[in-house]
């Protein structure tokens, strides 16, 4: 399919063309979250299966998307948007509280959002990996957003005298890698711990990252 089909216009069933398109897109993304995030997974899903799960036709699929990869890309962004919104809301609720409480609240909100639905973990940490250079770029760009969020919070804490005044980008990237790896392994049954224990450990790492700067390595 070279491109999207022409969009219908006018009102039908009490909905405008734009409202129908928004509804179709929502249904395709919900079907993508279900099939990609559970069974059979992205690589085993077909356009026909996705359309059937959405209660729509393949023609309607091609009115909204070019490929299944476009759906996976949109679902991945949606899952990250939900988690980011949860973390940002927790930071807003913790306004004026000490750094340790703010960091803990934000990360626990993130973890609760991501792990509350196993499909979101699979989309974020499994299905998105190795699909294409385009999706790898998207994945890394979203990681950069998380790094930026952590660095902004650390810089604000440093300005309040609660954290060391230093460049946190490397530490933030290392923390994000720890989160991705540990939550993936936990969800796969490779970590013998409760979710609360996993989150507690990651919070300790986060707070340690934002503490006093470590001594410079020997030879510097």
Secondary structure, 3 states (H helix, E strand, C coil): CCCCCCCCCCCECCECHHHHHHHHHHHHHHHHHHHHHCCCCHHHCCHHHHHHHHCCCHHHHHHHCCCHHHHHHHHHHHHHHHHHHHHHHHHHHCCCCCHHHHHHHHHHHHHHHHHCCHHHHHHHHHHCCCCCHHHHHHHHHHHHHHHHHHHHHHHHHHHCCCCCCCCCHHHHHHHHHHHHHHHHHHHCCCCCCCHHHHHHHHHHHHHHHCCCCCCCCCCC
